[in-house]
Amino acid sequence: MALFRKRKAGKPGEWYYCLEHGKVEEGPECPGKDRMGPYTSPEEAAHAIDIARERNDEWETDPRWHDRRRQEGD
């Protein structure tokens, strides 16, 4: 008898974008390392790359993350 069961992350009704296959998936089809999400709808999951790009741009231009010490090279 196994002490630990291997459980897949995710459940039906949660939508993911699979980086490996380049497609939207519902629930735990592919390993977590290959997915972005969960998203609330398949349409939102289809735009996962765009959403990540927007969030990265926001982070890059956020003054709270870029203080003087980093600019001066400390």
PQR file of N, CA, C, O and H, with PARSE charges and radii, in Angstrom:
ATOM      1  N   MET A   1       0.835  -1.180   0.000 -0.4000 1.5000
ATOM      2  CA  MET A   1       0.000   0.000   0.000 -0.0000 2.0000
ATOM      3  C   MET A   1       0.883   1.248   0.000  0.5500 1.7000
ATOM      4  O   MET A   1       1.789   1.377   0.823 -0.5500 1.4000
ATOM      5  N   ALA A   2       0.618   2.138  -0.903 -0.4000 1.5000
ATOM      6  CA  ALA A   2       1.395   3.368  -1.013 -0.0000 2.0000
ATOM      7  C   ALA A   2       0.963   4.366   0.061  0.5500 1.7000
ATOM      8  O   ALA A   2      -0.223   4.521   0.350 -0.5500 1.4000
ATOM      9  H   ALA A   2      -0.118   2.034  -1.572  0.4000 1.0000
ATOM     10  N   LEU A   3       1.940   5.026   0.632 -0.4000 1.5000
ATOM     11  CA  LEU A   3       1.630   6.040   1.639 -0.0000 2.0000
ATOM     12  C   LEU A   3       1.156   7.339   1.006  0.5500 1.7000
ATOM     13  O   LEU A   3       0.327   8.051   1.573 -0.5500 1.4000
ATOM     14  H   LEU A   3       2.904   4.900   0.396  0.4000 1.0000
ATOM     15  N   PHE A   4       1.678   7.639  -0.155 -0.4000 1.5000
ATOM     16  CA  PHE A   4       1.335   8.883  -0.831 -0.0000 2.0000
ATOM     17  C   PHE A   4       0.813   8.566  -2.225  0.5500 1.7000
ATOM     18  O   PHE A   4       1.419   7.796  -2.970 -0.5500 1.4000
ATOM     19  H   PHE A   4       2.352   7.061  -0.616  0.4000 1.0000
ATOM     20  N   ARG A   5      -0.296   9.159  -2.557 -0.4000 1.5000
ATOM     21  CA  ARG A   5      -0.830   9.003  -3.904 -0.0000 2.0000
ATOM     22  C   ARG A   5      -0.369  10.164  -4.748  0.5500 1.7000
ATOM     23  O   ARG A   5      -0.361  11.308  -4.294 -0.5500 1.4000
ATOM     24  H   ARG A   5      -0.788   9.785  -1.952  0.4000 1.0000
ATOM     25  N   LYS A   6       0.010   9.877  -5.959 -0.4000 1.5000
ATOM     26  CA  LYS A   6       0.401  10.940  -6.874 -0.0000 2.0000
ATOM     27  C   LYS A   6      -0.867  11.603  -7.387  0.5500 1.7000
ATOM     28  O   LYS A   6      -1.696  10.959  -8.029 -0.5500 1.4000
ATOM     29  H   LYS A   6       0.004   8.948  -6.328  0.4000 1.0000
ATOM     30  N   ARG A   7      -1.013  12.884  -7.105 -0.4000 1.5000
ATOM     31  CA  ARG A   7      -2.214  13.624  -7.479 -0.0000 2.0000
ATOM     32  C   ARG A   7      -1.871  14.649  -8.534  0.5500 1.7000
ATOM     33  O   ARG A   7      -0.893  15.385  -8.403 -0.5500 1.4000
ATOM     34  H   ARG A   7      -0.339  13.407  -6.584  0.4000 1.0000
ATOM     35  N   LYS A   8      -2.666  14.697  -9.568 -0.4000 1.5000
ATOM     36  CA  LYS A   8      -2.466  15.714 -10.601 -0.0000 2.0000
ATOM     37  C   LYS A   8      -3.052  17.031 -10.110  0.5500 1.7000
ATOM     38  O   LYS A   8      -4.098  17.049  -9.462 -0.5500 1.4000
ATOM     39  H   LYS A   8      -3.460  14.099  -9.675  0.4000 1.0000
ATOM     40  N   ALA A   9      -2.383  18.119 -10.416 -0.4000 1.5000
ATOM     41  CA  ALA A   9      -2.884  19.436 -10.030 -0.0000 2.0000
ATOM     42  C   ALA A   9      -3.946  19.875 -11.017  0.5500 1.7000
ATOM     43  O   ALA A   9      -3.878  19.551 -12.203 -0.5500 1.4000
ATOM     44  H   ALA A   9      -1.533  18.105 -10.942  0.4000 1.0000
ATOM     45  N   GLY A  10      -4.901  20.594 -10.537 -0.4000 1.5000
ATOM     46  CA  GLY A  10      -5.958  21.098 -11.400 -0.0000 2.0000
ATOM     47  C   GLY A  10      -7.189  20.227 -11.338  0.5500 1.7000
ATOM     48  O   GLY A  10      -7.138  19.082 -10.889 -0.5500 1.4000
ATOM     49  H   GLY A  10      -4.956  20.858  -9.574  0.4000 1.0000
ATOM     50  N   LYS A  11      -8.297  20.784 -11.794 -0.4000 1.5000
ATOM     51  CA  LYS A  11      -9.549  20.044 -11.789 -0.0000 2.0000
ATOM     52  C   LYS A  11     -10.435  20.540 -12.921  0.5500 1.7000
ATOM     53  O   LYS A  11     -10.213  21.629 -13.451 -0.5500 1.4000
ATOM     54  H   LYS A  11      -8.338  21.714 -12.159  0.4000 1.0000
ATOM     55  N   PRO A  12     -11.425  19.761 -13.293 -0.5600 1.5000
ATOM     56  CA  PRO A  12     -12.334  20.198 -14.348  0.2800 2.0000
ATOM     57  C   PRO A  12     -12.958  21.544 -14.013  0.5500 1.7000
ATOM     58  O   PRO A  12     -13.293  21.812 -12.860 -0.5500 1.4000
ATOM     59  N   GLY A  13     -13.110  22.381 -15.018 -0.4000 1.5000
ATOM     60  CA  GLY A  13     -13.629  23.735 -14.812 -0.0000 2.0000
ATOM     61  C   GLY A  13     -12.525  24.765 -14.701  0.5500 1.7000
ATOM     62  O   GLY A  13     -12.786  25.966 -14.779 -0.5500 1.4000
ATOM     63  H   GLY A  13     -12.838  22.164 -15.956  0.4000 1.0000
ATOM     64  N   GLU A  14     -11.299  24.314 -14.520 -0.4000 1.5000
ATOM     65  CA  GLU A  14     -10.136  25.209 -14.537 -0.0000 2.0000
ATOM     66  C   GLU A  14      -9.483  25.061 -15.909  0.5500 1.7000
ATOM     67  O   GLU A  14      -9.339  23.951 -16.422 -0.5500 1.4000
ATOM     68  H   GLU A  14     -11.087  23.338 -14.456  0.4000 1.0000
ATOM     69  N   TRP A  15      -9.101  26.159 -16.479 -0.4000 1.5000
ATOM     70  CA  TRP A  15      -8.535  26.164 -17.824 -0.0000 2.0000
ATOM     71  C   TRP A  15      -7.068  26.549 -17.770  0.5500 1.7000
ATOM     72  O   TRP A  15      -6.662  27.417 -16.997 -0.5500 1.4000
ATOM     73  H   TRP A  15      -9.218  27.060 -16.062  0.4000 1.0000
ATOM     74  N   TYR A  16      -6.287  25.889 -18.601 -0.4000 1.5000
ATOM     75  CA  TYR A  16      -4.838  26.090 -18.638 -0.0000 2.0000
ATOM     76  C   TYR A  16      -4.386  26.263 -20.085  0.5500 1.7000
ATOM     77  O   TYR A  16      -5.065  25.846 -21.024 -0.5500 1.4000
ATOM     78  H   TYR A  16      -6.617  25.184 -19.229  0.4000 1.0000
ATOM     79  N   TYR A  17      -3.219  26.891 -20.236 -0.4000 1.5000
ATOM     80  CA  TYR A  17      -2.573  26.955 -21.538 -0.0000 2.0000
ATOM     81  C   TYR A  17      -1.347  26.064 -21.454  0.5500 1.7000
ATOM     82  O   TYR A  17      -0.471  26.289 -20.619 -0.5500 1.4000
ATOM     83  H   TYR A  17      -2.668  27.229 -19.473  0.4000 1.0000
ATOM     84  N   CYS A  18      -1.277  25.052 -22.313 -0.4000 1.5000
ATOM     85  CA  CYS A  18      -0.149  24.132 -22.318 -0.0000 2.0000
ATOM     86  C   CYS A  18       0.958  24.690 -23.207  0.5500 1.7000
ATOM     87  O   CYS A  18       0.767  24.886 -24.407 -0.5500 1.4000
ATOM     88  H   CYS A  18      -1.988  24.869 -22.991  0.4000 1.0000
ATOM     89  N   LEU A  19       2.100  24.939 -22.611 -0.4000 1.5000
ATOM     90  CA  LEU A  19       3.246  25.463 -23.358 -0.0000 2.0000
ATOM     91  C   LEU A  19       3.839  24.411 -24.287  0.5500 1.7000
ATOM     92  O   LEU A  19       4.372  24.742 -25.346 -0.5500 1.4000
ATOM     93  H   LEU A  19       2.256  24.780 -21.636  0.4000 1.0000
ATOM     94  N   GLU A  20       3.749  23.165 -23.895 -0.4000 1.5000
ATOM     95  CA  GLU A  20       4.307  22.066 -24.686 -0.0000 2.0000
ATOM     96  C   GLU A  20       3.531  21.864 -25.993  0.5500 1.7000
ATOM     97  O   GLU A  20       4.126  21.686 -27.056 -0.5500 1.4000
ATOM     98  H   GLU A  20       3.316  22.897 -23.035  0.4000 1.0000
ATOM     99  N   HIS A  21       2.205  21.895 -25.903 -0.4000 1.5000
ATOM    100  CA  HIS A  21       1.363  21.625 -27.067 -0.0000 2.0000
ATOM    101  C   HIS A  21       0.790  22.882 -27.717  0.5500 1.7000
ATOM    102  O   HIS A  21       0.240  22.816 -28.817 -0.5500 1.4000
ATOM    103  H   HIS A  21       1.722  22.041 -25.039  0.4000 1.0000
ATOM    104  N   GLY A  22       0.916  24.040 -27.037 -0.4000 1.5000
ATOM    105  CA  GLY A  22       0.406  25.292 -27.582 -0.0000 2.0000
ATOM    106  C   GLY A  22      -1.102  25.309 -27.706  0.5500 1.7000
ATOM    107  O   GLY A  22      -1.645  25.826 -28.682 -0.5500 1.4000
ATOM    108  H   GLY A  22       1.362  24.094 -26.144  0.4000 1.0000
ATOM    109  N   LYS A  23      -1.794  24.733 -26.700 -0.4000 1.5000
ATOM    110  CA  LYS A  23      -3.248  24.690 -26.775 -0.0000 2.0000
ATOM    111  C   LYS A  23      -3.866  24.867 -25.392  0.5500 1.7000
ATOM    112  O   LYS A  23      -3.205  24.702 -24.367 -0.5500 1.4000
ATOM    113  H   LYS A  23      -1.352  24.312 -25.907  0.4000 1.0000
ATOM    114  N   VAL A  24      -5.144  25.206 -25.393 -0.4000 1.5000
ATOM    115  CA  VAL A  24      -5.913  25.370 -24.169 -0.0000 2.0000
ATOM    116  C   VAL A  24      -6.413  24.004 -23.731  0.5500 1.7000
ATOM    117  O   VAL A  24      -6.863  23.203 -24.550 -0.5500 1.4000
ATOM    118  H   VAL A  24      -5.681  25.340 -26.226  0.4000 1.0000
ATOM    119  N   GLU A  25      -6.328  23.745 -22.420 -0.4000 1.5000
ATOM    120  CA  GLU A  25      -6.762  22.461 -21.863 -0.0000 2.0000
ATOM    121  C   GLU A  25      -7.622  22.696 -20.632  0.5500 1.7000
ATOM    122  O   GLU A  25      -7.412  23.652 -19.886 -0.5500 1.4000
ATOM    123  H   GLU A  25      -5.962  24.396 -21.755  0.4000 1.0000
ATOM    124  N   GLU A  26      -8.587  21.815 -20.432 -0.4000 1.5000
ATOM    125  CA  GLU A  26      -9.400  21.878 -19.221 -0.0000 2.0000
ATOM    126  C   GLU A  26      -8.910  20.829 -18.242  0.5500 1.7000
ATOM    127  O   GLU A  26      -8.719  19.667 -18.600 -0.5500 1.4000
ATOM    128  H   GLU A  26      -8.757  21.038 -21.039  0.4000 1.0000
ATOM    129  N   GLY A  27      -8.709  21.253 -17.001 -0.4000 1.5000
ATOM    130  CA  GLY A  27      -8.284  20.309 -15.968 -0.0000 2.0000
ATOM    131  C   GLY A  27      -6.856  19.839 -16.150  0.5500 1.7000
ATOM    132  O   GLY A  27      -6.084  20.445 -16.893 -0.5500 1.4000
ATOM    133  H   GLY A  27      -8.864  22.197 -16.710  0.4000 1.0000
ATOM    134  N   PRO A  28      -6.509  18.763 -15.476 -0.5600 1.5000
ATOM    135  CA  PRO A  28      -5.110  18.307 -15.444  0.2800 2.0000
ATOM    136  C   PRO A  28      -4.746  17.368 -16.593  0.5500 1.7000
ATOM    137  O   PRO A  28      -4.626  16.160 -16.390 -0.5500 1.4000
ATOM    138  N   GLU A  29      -4.573  17.905 -17.774 -0.4000 1.5000
ATOM    139  CA  GLU A  29      -4.164  17.061 -18.897 -0.0000 2.0000
ATOM    140  C   GLU A  29      -2.646  16.896 -18.963  0.5500 1.7000
ATOM    141  O   GLU A  29      -2.153  15.776 -19.101 -0.5500 1.4000
ATOM    142  H   GLU A  29      -4.671  18.887 -17.939  0.4000 1.0000
ATOM    143  N   CYS A  30      -1.914  17.979 -18.866 -0.4000 1.5000
ATOM    144  CA  CYS A  30      -0.446  17.941 -18.967 -0.0000 2.0000
ATOM    145  C   CYS A  30       0.178  18.267 -17.609  0.5500 1.7000
ATOM    146  O   CYS A  30      -0.492  18.818 -16.735 -0.5500 1.4000
ATOM    147  H   CYS A  30      -2.314  18.889 -18.754  0.4000 1.0000
ATOM    148  N   PRO A  31       1.455  17.929 -17.430 -0.5600 1.5000
ATOM    149  CA  PRO A  31       2.130  18.232 -16.160  0.2800 2.0000
ATOM    150  C   PRO A  31       2.137  19.738 -15.859  0.5500 1.7000
ATOM    151  O   PRO A  31       2.156  20.568 -16.768 -0.5500 1.4000
ATOM    152  N   GLY A  32       2.123  20.059 -14.584 -0.4000 1.5000
ATOM    153  CA  GLY A  32       2.106  21.452 -14.152 -0.0000 2.0000
ATOM    154  C   GLY A  32       3.272  22.264 -14.687  0.5500 1.7000
ATOM    155  O   GLY A  32       3.137  23.468 -14.904 -0.5500 1.4000
ATOM    156  H   GLY A  32       2.108  19.384 -13.846  0.4000 1.0000
ATOM    157  N   LYS A  33       4.412  21.626 -14.901 -0.4000 1.5000
ATOM    158  CA  LYS A  33       5.586  22.365 -15.390 -0.0000 2.0000
ATOM    159  C   LYS A  33       5.390  22.880 -16.807  0.5500 1.7000
ATOM    160  O   LYS A  33       6.120  23.768 -17.246 -0.5500 1.4000
ATOM    161  H   LYS A  33       4.522  20.648 -14.725  0.4000 1.0000
ATOM    162  N   ASP A  34       4.418  22.339 -17.528 -0.4000 1.5000
ATOM    163  CA  ASP A  34       4.178  22.736 -18.911 -0.0000 2.0000
ATOM    164  C   ASP A  34       2.957  23.625 -19.070  0.5500 1.7000
ATOM    165  O   ASP A  34       2.583  23.964 -20.192 -0.5500 1.4000
ATOM    166  H   ASP A  34       3.825  21.617 -17.172  0.4000 1.0000
ATOM    167  N   ARG A  35       2.319  24.014 -17.946 -0.4000 1.5000
ATOM    168  CA  ARG A  35       1.068  24.760 -18.041 -0.0000 2.0000
ATOM    169  C   ARG A  35       1.164  26.146 -17.453  0.5500 1.7000
ATOM    170  O   ARG A  35       1.978  26.408 -16.568 -0.5500 1.4000
ATOM    171  H   ARG A  35       2.623  23.739 -17.034  0.4000 1.0000
ATOM    172  N   MET A  36       0.320  27.035 -17.957 -0.4000 1.5000
ATOM    173  CA  MET A  36       0.092  28.349 -17.361 -0.0000 2.0000
ATOM    174  C   MET A  36      -1.369  28.365 -16.933  0.5500 1.7000
ATOM    175  O   MET A  36      -2.243  27.916 -17.675 -0.5500 1.4000
ATOM    176  H   MET A  36      -0.341  26.823 -18.676  0.4000 1.0000
ATOM    177  N   GLY A  37      -1.631  28.877 -15.748 -0.4000 1.5000
ATOM    178  CA  GLY A  37      -3.004  28.938 -15.290 -0.0000 2.0000
ATOM    179  C   GLY A  37      -3.091  28.562 -13.830  0.5500 1.7000
ATOM    180  O   GLY A  37      -2.055  28.413 -13.181 -0.5500 1.4000
ATOM    181  H   GLY A  37      -0.921  29.242 -15.146  0.4000 1.0000
ATOM    182  N   PRO A  38      -4.253  28.408 -13.299 -0.5600 1.5000
ATOM    183  CA  PRO A  38      -5.528  28.240 -13.976  0.2800 2.0000
ATOM    184  C   PRO A  38      -6.165  29.577 -14.346  0.5500 1.7000
ATOM    185  O   PRO A  38      -5.902  30.613 -13.736 -0.5500 1.4000
ATOM    186  N   TYR A  39      -7.006  29.510 -15.361 -0.4000 1.5000
ATOM    187  CA  TYR A  39      -7.792  30.647 -15.822 -0.0000 2.0000
ATOM    188  C   TYR A  39      -9.260  30.286 -15.687  0.5500 1.7000
ATOM    189  O   TYR A  39      -9.609  29.110 -15.580 -0.5500 1.4000
ATOM    190  H   TYR A  39      -7.220  28.668 -15.857  0.4000 1.0000
ATOM    191  N   THR A  40     -10.124  31.301 -15.691 -0.4000 1.5000
ATOM    192  CA  THR A  40     -11.550  31.075 -15.457 -0.0000 2.0000
ATOM    193  C   THR A  40     -12.310  30.666 -16.706  0.5500 1.7000
ATOM    194  O   THR A  40     -13.430  30.165 -16.607 -0.5500 1.4000
ATOM    195  H   THR A  40      -9.840  32.256 -15.778  0.4000 1.0000
ATOM    196  N   SER A  41     -11.723  30.869 -17.885 -0.4000 1.5000
ATOM    197  CA  SER A  41     -12.413  30.519 -19.119 -0.0000 2.0000
ATOM    198  C   SER A  41     -11.402  30.082 -20.171  0.5500 1.7000
ATOM    199  O   SER A  41     -10.217  30.397 -20.063 -0.5500 1.4000
ATOM    200  H   SER A  41     -10.813  31.275 -17.966  0.4000 1.0000
ATOM    201  N   PRO A  42     -11.863  29.359 -21.188 -0.5600 1.5000
ATOM    202  CA  PRO A  42     -10.942  28.971 -22.255  0.2800 2.0000
ATOM    203  C   PRO A  42     -10.424  30.175 -23.039  0.5500 1.7000
ATOM    204  O   PRO A  42      -9.300  30.157 -23.539 -0.5500 1.4000
ATOM    205  N   GLU A  43     -11.238  31.211 -23.144 -0.4000 1.5000
ATOM    206  CA  GLU A  43     -10.805  32.422 -23.853 -0.0000 2.0000
ATOM    207  C   GLU A  43      -9.654  33.099 -23.127  0.5500 1.7000
ATOM    208  O   GLU A  43      -8.691  33.547 -23.750 -0.5500 1.4000
ATOM    209  H   GLU A  43     -12.152  31.226 -22.738  0.4000 1.0000
ATOM    210  N   GLU A  44      -9.760  33.171 -21.801 -0.4000 1.5000
ATOM    211  CA  GLU A  44      -8.692  33.771 -21.004 -0.0000 2.0000
ATOM    212  C   GLU A  44      -7.417  32.932 -21.099  0.5500 1.7000
ATOM    213  O   GLU A  44      -6.321  33.477 -21.224 -0.5500 1.4000
ATOM    214  H   GLU A  44     -10.543  32.807 -21.295  0.4000 1.0000
ATOM    215  N   ALA A  45      -7.561  31.613 -21.039 -0.4000 1.5000
ATOM    216  CA  ALA A  45      -6.393  30.730 -21.147 -0.0000 2.0000
ATOM    217  C   ALA A  45      -5.723  30.862 -22.511  0.5500 1.7000
ATOM    218  O   ALA A  45      -4.502  30.742 -22.615 -0.5500 1.4000
ATOM    219  H   ALA A  45      -8.452  31.170 -20.937  0.4000 1.0000
ATOM    220  N   ALA A  46      -6.503  31.107 -23.547 -0.4000 1.5000
ATOM    221  CA  ALA A  46      -5.946  31.261 -24.890 -0.0000 2.0000
ATOM    222  C   ALA A  46      -5.040  32.483 -24.991  0.5500 1.7000
ATOM    223  O   ALA A  46      -4.180  32.553 -25.869 -0.5500 1.4000
ATOM    224  H   ALA A  46      -7.495  31.205 -23.462  0.4000 1.0000
ATOM    225  N   HIS A  47      -5.232  33.447 -24.091 -0.4000 1.5000
ATOM    226  CA  HIS A  47      -4.415  34.666 -24.087 -0.0000 2.0000
ATOM    227  C   HIS A  47      -3.360  34.646 -22.986  0.5500 1.7000
ATOM    228  O   HIS A  47      -2.882  35.701 -22.570 -0.5500 1.4000
ATOM    229  H   HIS A  47      -5.930  33.390 -23.377  0.4000 1.0000
ATOM    230  N   ALA A  48      -2.992  33.456 -22.511 -0.4000 1.5000
ATOM    231  CA  ALA A  48      -2.049  33.323 -21.400 -0.0000 2.0000
ATOM    232  C   ALA A  48      -0.711  33.987 -21.693  0.5500 1.7000
ATOM    233  O   ALA A  48      -0.154  34.653 -20.821 -0.5500 1.4000
ATOM    234  H   ALA A  48      -3.380  32.598 -22.849  0.4000 1.0000
ATOM    235  N   ILE A  49      -0.192  33.822 -22.886 -0.4000 1.5000
ATOM    236  CA  ILE A  49       1.100  34.422 -23.238 -0.0000 2.0000
ATOM    237  C   ILE A  49       0.995  35.942 -23.212  0.5500 1.7000
ATOM    238  O   ILE A  49       1.895  36.615 -22.708 -0.5500 1.4000
ATOM    239  H   ILE A  49      -0.645  33.281 -23.595  0.4000 1.0000
ATOM    240  N   ASP A  50      -0.095  36.491 -23.751 -0.4000 1.5000
ATOM    241  CA  ASP A  50      -0.287  37.944 -23.737 -0.0000 2.0000
ATOM    242  C   ASP A  50      -0.418  38.469 -22.315  0.5500 1.7000
ATOM    243  O   ASP A  50       0.137  39.516 -21.982 -0.5500 1.4000
ATOM    244  H   ASP A  50      -0.825  35.944 -24.160  0.4000 1.0000
ATOM    245  N   ILE A  51      -1.152  37.740 -21.477 -0.4000 1.5000
ATOM    246  CA  ILE A  51      -1.319  38.151 -20.081 -0.0000 2.0000
ATOM    247  C   ILE A  51       0.033  38.152 -19.366  0.5500 1.7000
ATOM    248  O   ILE A  51       0.341  39.084 -18.625 -0.5500 1.4000
ATOM    249  H   ILE A  51      -1.602  36.890 -21.748  0.4000 1.0000
ATOM    250  N   ALA A  52       0.826  37.129 -19.583 -0.4000 1.5000
ATOM    251  CA  ALA A  52       2.158  37.058 -18.962 -0.0000 2.0000
ATOM    252  C   ALA A  52       3.046  38.192 -19.462  0.5500 1.7000
ATOM    253  O   ALA A  52       3.782  38.794 -18.681 -0.5500 1.4000
ATOM    254  H   ALA A  52       0.576  36.371 -20.185  0.4000 1.0000
ATOM    255  N   ARG A  53       2.981  38.483 -20.750 -0.4000 1.5000
ATOM    256  CA  ARG A  53       3.786  39.572 -21.310 -0.0000 2.0000
ATOM    257  C   ARG A  53       3.391  40.917 -20.685  0.5500 1.7000
ATOM    258  O   ARG A  53       4.257  41.721 -20.341 -0.5500 1.4000
ATOM    259  H   ARG A  53       2.383  37.994 -21.385  0.4000 1.0000
ATOM    260  N   GLU A  54       2.084  41.158 -20.541 -0.4000 1.5000
ATOM    261  CA  GLU A  54       1.613  42.397 -19.916 -0.0000 2.0000
ATOM    262  C   GLU A  54       2.084  42.499 -18.467  0.5500 1.7000
ATOM    263  O   GLU A  54       2.519  43.562 -18.025 -0.5500 1.4000
ATOM    264  H   GLU A  54       1.380  40.505 -20.820  0.4000 1.0000
ATOM    265  N   ARG A  55       1.996  41.398 -17.735 -0.4000 1.5000
ATOM    266  CA  ARG A  55       2.438  41.416 -16.331 -0.0000 2.0000
ATOM    267  C   ARG A  55       3.943  41.647 -16.232  0.5500 1.7000
ATOM    268  O   ARG A  55       4.399  42.367 -15.344 -0.5500 1.4000
ATOM    269  H   ARG A  55       1.643  40.535 -18.094  0.4000 1.0000
ATOM    270  N   ASN A  56       4.706  41.053 -17.121 -0.4000 1.5000
ATOM    271  CA  ASN A  56       6.159  41.280 -17.124 -0.0000 2.0000
ATOM    272  C   ASN A  56       6.482  42.730 -17.431  0.5500 1.7000
ATOM    273  O   ASN A  56       7.371  43.308 -16.806 -0.5500 1.4000
ATOM    274  H   ASN A  56       4.335  40.468 -17.842  0.4000 1.0000
ATOM    275  N   ASP A  57       5.775  43.332 -18.387 -0.4000 1.5000
ATOM    276  CA  ASP A  57       5.992  44.744 -18.716 -0.0000 2.0000
ATOM    277  C   ASP A  57       5.658  45.636 -17.521  0.5500 1.7000
ATOM    278  O   ASP A  57       6.381  46.590 -17.231 -0.5500 1.4000
ATOM    279  H   ASP A  57       5.053  42.862 -18.895  0.4000 1.0000
ATOM    280  N   GLU A  58       4.556  45.321 -16.826 -0.4000 1.5000
ATOM    281  CA  GLU A  58       4.192  46.096 -15.637 -0.0000 2.0000
ATOM    282  C   GLU A  58       5.279  45.999 -14.576  0.5500 1.7000
ATOM    283  O   GLU A  58       5.630  46.999 -13.950 -0.5500 1.4000
ATOM    284  H   GLU A  58       3.969  44.547 -17.062  0.4000 1.0000
ATOM    285  N   TRP A  59       5.808  44.804 -14.373 -0.4000 1.5000
ATOM    286  CA  TRP A  59       6.857  44.616 -13.374 -0.0000 2.0000
ATOM    287  C   TRP A  59       8.113  45.386 -13.763  0.5500 1.7000
ATOM    288  O   TRP A  59       8.736  46.026 -12.915 -0.5500 1.4000
ATOM    289  H   TRP A  59       5.523  43.991 -14.881  0.4000 1.0000
ATOM    290  N   GLU A  60       8.486  45.329 -15.026 -0.4000 1.5000
ATOM    291  CA  GLU A  60       9.703  46.010 -15.490 -0.0000 2.0000
ATOM    292  C   GLU A  60       9.618  47.522 -15.322  0.5500 1.7000
ATOM    293  O   GLU A  60      10.646  48.176 -15.141 -0.5500 1.4000
ATOM    294  H   GLU A  60       7.980  44.809 -15.715  0.4000 1.0000
ATOM    295  N   THR A  61       8.423  48.087 -15.377 -0.4000 1.5000
ATOM    296  CA  THR A  61       8.274  49.537 -15.270 -0.0000 2.0000
ATOM    297  C   THR A  61       7.781  49.980 -13.896  0.5500 1.7000
ATOM    298  O   THR A  61       7.498  51.162 -13.702 -0.5500 1.4000
ATOM    299  H   THR A  61       7.588  47.556 -15.524  0.4000 1.0000
ATOM    300  N   ASP A  62       7.672  49.060 -12.939 -0.4000 1.5000
ATOM    301  CA  ASP A  62       7.206  49.387 -11.600 -0.0000 2.0000
ATOM    302  C   ASP A  62       8.356  50.004 -10.799  0.5500 1.7000
ATOM    303  O   ASP A  62       9.361  49.338 -10.547 -0.5500 1.4000
ATOM    304  H   ASP A  62       7.902  48.100 -13.096  0.4000 1.0000
ATOM    305  N   PRO A  63       8.216  51.267 -10.399 -0.5600 1.5000
ATOM    306  CA  PRO A  63       9.315  51.927  -9.674  0.2800 2.0000
ATOM    307  C   PRO A  63       9.603  51.293  -8.313  0.5500 1.7000
ATOM    308  O   PRO A  63      10.703  51.462  -7.787 -0.5500 1.4000
ATOM    309  N   ARG A  64       8.656  50.577  -7.736 -0.4000 1.5000
ATOM    310  CA  ARG A  64       8.900  49.926  -6.444 -0.0000 2.0000
ATOM    311  C   ARG A  64       9.931  48.816  -6.560  0.5500 1.7000
ATOM    312  O   ARG A  64      10.553  48.464  -5.558 -0.5500 1.4000
ATOM    313  H   ARG A  64       7.763  50.440  -8.163  0.4000 1.0000
ATOM    314  N   TRP A  65      10.135  48.254  -7.743 -0.4000 1.5000
ATOM    315  CA  TRP A  65      11.091  47.172  -7.944 -0.0000 2.0000
ATOM    316  C   TRP A  65      12.431  47.668  -8.462  0.5500 1.7000
ATOM    317  O   TRP A  65      13.390  46.900  -8.535 -0.5500 1.4000
ATOM    318  H   TRP A  65       9.630  48.540  -8.557  0.4000 1.0000
ATOM    319  N   HIS A  66      12.505  48.920  -8.816 -0.4000 1.5000
ATOM    320  CA  HIS A  66      13.738  49.468  -9.381 -0.0000 2.0000
ATOM    321  C   HIS A  66      14.157  50.690  -8.564  0.5500 1.7000
ATOM    322  O   HIS A  66      13.875  51.828  -8.939 -0.5500 1.4000
ATOM    323  H   HIS A  66      11.725  49.544  -8.757  0.4000 1.0000
ATOM    324  N   ASP A  67      14.828  50.440  -7.454 -0.4000 1.5000
ATOM    325  CA  ASP A  67      15.261  51.535  -6.602 -0.0000 2.0000
ATOM    326  C   ASP A  67      16.634  52.036  -7.013  0.5500 1.7000
ATOM    327  O   ASP A  67      17.247  51.492  -7.931 -0.5500 1.4000
ATOM    328  H   ASP A  67      15.057  49.515  -7.150  0.4000 1.0000
ATOM    329  N   ARG A  68      17.118  53.068  -6.340 -0.4000 1.5000
ATOM    330  CA  ARG A  68      18.394  53.682  -6.707 -0.0000 2.0000
ATOM    331  C   ARG A  68      19.577  52.730  -6.617  0.5500 1.7000
ATOM    332  O   ARG A  68      20.466  52.757  -7.468 -0.5500 1.4000
ATOM    333  H   ARG A  68      16.620  53.510  -5.594  0.4000 1.0000
ATOM    334  N   ARG A  69      19.592  51.890  -5.591 -0.4000 1.5000
ATOM    335  CA  ARG A  69      20.748  50.993  -5.417 -0.0000 2.0000
ATOM    336  C   ARG A  69      20.939  50.092  -6.634  0.5500 1.7000
ATOM    337  O   ARG A  69      22.073  49.844  -7.043 -0.5500 1.4000
ATOM    338  H   ARG A  69      18.870  51.868  -4.899  0.4000 1.0000
ATOM    339  N   ARG A  70      19.874  49.612  -7.202 -0.4000 1.5000
ATOM    340  CA  ARG A  70      19.991  48.762  -8.386 -0.0000 2.0000
ATOM    341  C   ARG A  70      20.495  49.566  -9.575  0.5500 1.7000
ATOM    342  O   ARG A  70      21.276  49.058 -10.379 -0.5500 1.4000
ATOM    343  H   ARG A  70      18.953  49.813  -6.869  0.4000 1.0000
ATOM    344  N   GLN A  71      20.061  50.803  -9.694 -0.4000 1.5000
ATOM    345  CA  GLN A  71      20.486  51.644 -10.813 -0.0000 2.0000
ATOM    346  C   GLN A  71      21.943  52.013 -10.693  0.5500 1.7000
ATOM    347  O   GLN A  71      22.632  52.168 -11.702 -0.5500 1.4000
ATOM    348  H   GLN A  71      19.427  51.215  -9.040  0.4000 1.0000
ATOM    349  N   GLU A  72      22.430  52.157  -9.455 -0.4000 1.5000
ATOM    350  CA  GLU A  72      23.821  52.540  -9.238 -0.0000 2.0000
ATOM    351  C   GLU A  72      24.754  51.338  -9.305  0.5500 1.7000
ATOM    352  O   GLU A  72      25.974  51.503  -9.316 -0.5500 1.4000
ATOM    353  H   GLU A  72      21.871  52.032  -8.635  0.4000 1.0000
ATOM    354  N   GLY A  73      24.196  50.130  -9.350 -0.4000 1.5000
ATOM    355  CA  GLY A  73      25.016  48.939  -9.473 -0.0000 2.0000
ATOM    356  C   GLY A  73      25.430  48.296  -8.175  0.5500 1.7000
ATOM    357  O   GLY A  73      26.333  47.460  -8.173 -0.5500 1.4000
ATOM    358  H   GLY A  73      23.205  49.996  -9.341  0.4000 1.0000
ATOM    359  N   ASP A  74      24.796  48.657  -7.050 -0.4000 1.5000
ATOM    360  CA  ASP A  74      25.105  48.047  -5.744 -0.0000 2.0000
ATOM    361  C   ASP A  74      24.468  46.704  -5.598  0.5500 1.7000
ATOM    362  O   ASP A  74      24.625  46.055  -4.564 -0.5500 1.4000
ATOM    363  H   ASP A  74      24.062  49.336  -7.051  0.4000 1.0000
TER
END
